[in-house]
Amino acid sequence: MLTVIKGTAAAVMFFLELGVLISLAYWGFTREAHLLVRIMVGLGTPAVFATLWGLFMAGGKAPHQLHGLARAAFEVVWFGAGAAALAASGLVTAGVVFAVVYVVDGVLRLLTDQV
């Protein structure tokens, strides 16, 4: 049973990570700005976030792996940005659901020693 919970929490975490990038892209492409600005923000923001994830969080293989409080703070900002991007795009309910799923998954990961 514990193995199933750990696997589910890890899978949900992966999809949440992708969800942040998709949320940021959606936010960027839906700005009320010139087309070139929307393209730059829609592609650039997820690229910056993906780079930061790769540098600091990427599954134990990151060159500057964060631990403890720094990791928790990074995660809260990272996933909070995804939820905020959805809300700022007018998808407030989706942003709230995203945040709730992240919190529940985070609690499950803490309870199963996956953090």
C-alpha positions as CSV (number, residue, x, y, z in Angstrom):
1,M,0.0,0.0,0.0
2,L,2.8,2.4,0.9
3,T,4.5,1.7,-2.4
4,V,1.3,2.6,-4.3
5,I,1.0,5.9,-2.3
6,K,4.7,6.8,-3.0
7,G,4.3,6.0,-6.7
8,T,1.1,8.0,-7.0
9,A,2.6,11.0,-5.2
10,A,5.7,10.9,-7.4
11,A,3.5,10.7,-10.5
12,V,1.3,13.6,-9.4
13,M,4.5,15.6,-8.6
14,F,5.8,15.0,-12.2
15,F,2.5,16.2,-13.7
16,L,2.4,19.2,-11.4
17,E,5.9,20.1,-12.6
18,L,4.7,20.0,-16.2
19,G,1.5,21.9,-15.2
20,V,3.6,24.8,-13.9
21,L,5.4,25.1,-17.3
22,I,2.1,24.8,-19.2
23,S,0.4,27.4,-16.9
24,L,3.3,29.8,-17.4
25,A,3.1,29.4,-21.2
26,Y,-0.6,29.9,-21.2
27,W,-0.3,33.0,-19.1
28,G,2.4,34.4,-21.4
29,F,0.4,33.7,-24.6
30,T,-2.8,35.2,-23.2
31,R,-1.3,38.6,-22.2
32,E,-2.8,41.7,-23.8
33,A,0.3,42.7,-25.6
34,H,1.9,42.8,-29.0
35,L,2.2,39.3,-30.6
36,L,6.0,39.3,-30.4
37,V,5.8,40.1,-26.7
38,R,3.3,37.3,-26.1
39,I,5.5,34.8,-27.9
40,M,8.6,35.9,-26.0
41,V,6.8,35.7,-22.6
42,G,4.9,32.5,-23.5
43,L,8.1,30.7,-24.5
44,G,10.6,32.5,-22.3
45,T,8.9,32.2,-18.9
46,P,8.6,28.4,-19.0
47,A,12.2,28.2,-20.3
48,V,13.5,30.2,-17.4
49,F,11.5,28.1,-14.9
50,A,12.7,24.9,-16.5
51,T,16.3,26.0,-16.3
52,L,15.9,26.9,-12.6
53,W,14.3,23.5,-12.0
54,G,17.2,21.8,-13.7
55,L,19.7,23.7,-11.8
56,F,18.3,23.3,-8.3
57,M,15.7,20.5,-8.1
58,A,16.0,17.9,-10.9
59,G,15.7,14.6,-9.1
60,G,18.9,14.4,-7.2
61,K,21.0,15.2,-10.4
62,A,20.9,19.0,-10.2
63,P,24.3,20.6,-10.0
64,H,23.1,22.8,-7.1
65,Q,20.7,20.5,-5.4
66,L,18.6,22.2,-2.7
67,H,17.8,20.6,0.6
68,G,15.7,21.3,3.6
69,L,14.1,24.8,4.0
70,A,15.7,26.1,0.8
71,R,14.0,23.2,-1.2
72,A,10.7,23.8,0.5
73,A,10.8,27.5,-0.3
74,F,11.8,26.9,-3.9
75,E,8.9,24.4,-4.3
76,V,6.4,26.8,-2.8
77,V,7.5,29.6,-5.1
78,W,7.7,27.3,-8.1
79,F,4.2,25.7,-7.7
80,G,2.7,29.0,-6.4
81,A,3.8,30.6,-9.6
82,G,1.9,28.0,-11.6
83,A,-1.2,28.5,-9.6
84,A,-0.8,32.3,-9.8
85,A,-0.3,32.1,-13.6
86,L,-3.6,30.3,-14.0
87,A,-5.4,32.7,-11.8
88,A,-3.8,35.7,-13.6
89,S,-5.0,34.2,-16.9
90,G,-8.6,34.3,-15.6
91,L,-8.7,30.6,-14.6
92,V,-9.0,31.2,-10.9
93,T,-10.7,27.9,-10.1
94,A,-8.0,26.0,-12.0
95,G,-5.4,27.9,-10.0
96,V,-7.0,27.1,-6.7
97,V,-7.4,23.4,-7.7
98,F,-3.7,23.3,-8.8
99,A,-2.6,24.8,-5.4
100,V,-4.7,22.3,-3.4
101,V,-3.4,19.3,-5.4
102,Y,0.2,20.6,-4.8
103,V,-0.5,20.9,-1.0
104,V,-2.1,17.4,-0.8
105,D,0.7,15.9,-2.8
106,G,3.3,17.7,-0.6
107,V,1.7,16.3,2.6
108,L,1.7,12.8,1.1
109,R,5.4,13.2,0.1
110,L,6.2,14.3,3.6
111,L,4.3,11.5,5.2
112,T,6.0,8.9,3.0
113,D,9.6,10.4,3.4
114,Q,9.9,11.4,-0.2
115,V,11.1,14.9,0.4
